[in-house]
């Protein structure tokens, strides 16, 4: 079974879907970070050097977003974006069910 098939099967479970939806902002941020790093062609070690840290710190940063166990600070994410030659944009968006 592929990752996509397994994910789709798991998301049919309402409680799994709810938890997944709650983590969507983190998944979206991680996807953007990884896509930008790959498009620019930099390794974790190169990002770490540009940020003035070690490669394992970048590994932890990228994996923390996928695990949902730790939320890195905005300052750290901003430094990561700057190391890529990018900038960080943050938006607050109304939910469909505004009160």
Protein Blocks (a to p, Z undefined) as FASTA:
>chain_A
ZZklmmmmmmmpmklmmmmmmmmmmmmmmmmmmmmmmmnopafklmmmmnopafklmmmm
mmmmmnopaccdfklmmmmmmmnopacdddddddfkbZZ
